[in-house]
Amino acid sequence: MKVPGKMLPKIIGFIVRKPVTVLYPKQRLTPPETLRGKMKFHLDRCISCGLCARDCPSAACTMHEIDGKKRPVFDLDYCTFCAQCAESCPKDAIEMTSEFELAHYKKGEAIVK
Amino acid sequence: MGRVKLPIGPQHPALKEPENFTITLDGERVVDVDIRIGYTHRGIEKLMESRTYTQNLYLVERICGICSYAHVENFTQNVEEILGIQIPKRAEYIRTLFLELERLHSHFLWLGVAGHEIGFDTLFMYTWQDREVVQDLLEMISGNRVNYAMNAIGGVRRDVSVEHQKKVLQGMDYLEKRAEYYKEVAINEKTILARAENVGILKTKDALKFSAVGPTARASGITVDIRKDDPYASYLDTPFDVITTNTNDVLGRVVVRVLEIFESIKIIRYLMAHLPVGEIVTKAPRKVPEGESISHTEAPRGEDFHYLRSNGTEKPERYKVRTPTLANLPALAEMLKGTYLADVPIIVAAIDPCMGCMDRVLLLKGNEKPGELVDGERLRRYSIKWFAERGWKA
């Protein structure tokens, strides 16, 4: 049956259907639990081994000496949110949260310590 | 009227990615095509040599935005082969699940792009809406819609829970219903038939001669599928059929892809019903012993081929990628010959080209001015001078 308009009933149906998208800042979709967002760093668990910085593929995680302790500092401007640092950490000192709204005005503002 | 040479690209409104087609026209007919590539070379292979295997997991994924998982699967298979480790059965099944989910979203995406190229944007909107279902499933399991960061050397990084399995099966039910609809539309809708039937003919003997891969070859009646020919992950235990058609045209490529959606759904249902219990990752050492390895997978676009040479350190010595688009380009040049100029966009789209992942080397050749190698600093100084000469502030 080679007639045009095979899709017509569907198209007409779309006139009365609600849009699939939501009006973002007012309505929000809940992200899945597995989402890899901004990381949380637990200083008390850190043993300064530097494995996180060694495995980071984008050099977002670097080791710095702060208050006499070597510890990682995360620059989210470079971060690709692969969560390799959290996986490499032998003491579970790095935790990925599902916080994803990380827009900021200036370079170097999004730093997790 | 004599023959006209029409250059399309590197920058052209009809092209999504930079590449150059010099089309020789006789009236409206295409007589000859000269394809020039290499405009999006990113030097990923060279960059890989300076990174550890763990870091490369995330770099290799970024070769392609659509079939990213096929690349990372190849990379991990290569490393695991040299290391000589066997990954757990459950990890194999989860990898296959991701490979198939990726094929689903890629085929839905392609169907939309094909619709867009023939001016049938309704189809484009429909399929991309359905593609969201797959994207949501991928995000639910891996935490990201593209670049899933799912593989580790020796297994996978995240497990599939019972709840995930239930949602995946629900998603498959919905997608099967939609795929039924597209199957009917692709075969009956006049808009598609008028533009796709007997367009971009690639005869079986030409497809063999130019070594076409993936759906392009299968639409020319060649039974080639790496999943069947050289099973990897868990394809050996998974029942599915290789879809082929013998119409040799763009419509055949549409039909192959639509029917492959059903096969993917079948595979995913099997995987979810037979998911083995157990570990998902085996521990792998950081240093990889000296050795060489090749790996190929059936990416949504065709055979994806990777080569790795290791030298006993934490970093690879040499890495080489050949993506399916490169394998299909000689066949594309053949397909374009003898068609009308207006059919060129849909024929190019029919091989599902991904120029960004194809460009592996940059060659300076031909009768152009000899090139000059310039480092970053010299280029910067040159640009400052260039702007200053014109009285602009750099």
Interface residues (C-beta under 8 A of the other chain):
Chain A: M1 K2 V3 P4 K6 M7 K10 I11 V20 P32 T34 L35 R36 R54 D55 C56 P57 S58 T80 F81 C82 A83 Q84 E87 S88
Chain B: R51 T52 T54 Q55 N56 L57 Y58 L59 T122 L123 Y126 Q129 E132 E139 M140 I141 S142 G143 N144 N147 A149 A152 R157 R158 Y181 E184 V185 N188 E189 K190 T191 L193
